[in-house]
Amino acid sequence: MVENQEQGKIEQLQFLEQNIQSLLMQKQTFQQQLMEIDSALEELEKTKGKSYKIVGAVMVESKKEDLQKELEEKKQVVNLRIKTIEKQETNLKEKASNLQAEVLKNIKQKEGKKDA
């Protein structure tokens, strides 16, 4: 019975680790988007002439100010998503750490009983 509980905790720990990996991949994707947005804002700032944006398969002329506003809004959303993911990541890492400590403690106790 105790071994079943330990096995369940180990499986739960593996599940937490998978979730952490998934969050890290999502975070990396959003960080890439953030870099692209920053790059676009930087290029837009340098632009003196007409500005365009791509909508589907069409490039449409847009006001520079409208594009900047749109990109800044996207940047805020992406930053918010990154912060949310970081909070989830911290919570999962804490749970995983506590669970790992508990499992290791139980394993050491079992080994101590076997030696006695």
Secondary structure, DSSP 8 states (H G I E B T S, - for coil): -HHHHHHHHHHHHHHHHHHHHHHHHHHHHHHHHHHHHHHHHHHHHH--S-EEEEETTEEEEE-HHHHHHHHHHHHHHHHHHHHHHHHHHHHHHHHHHHHHHHHHHHHHHHHHHHH-
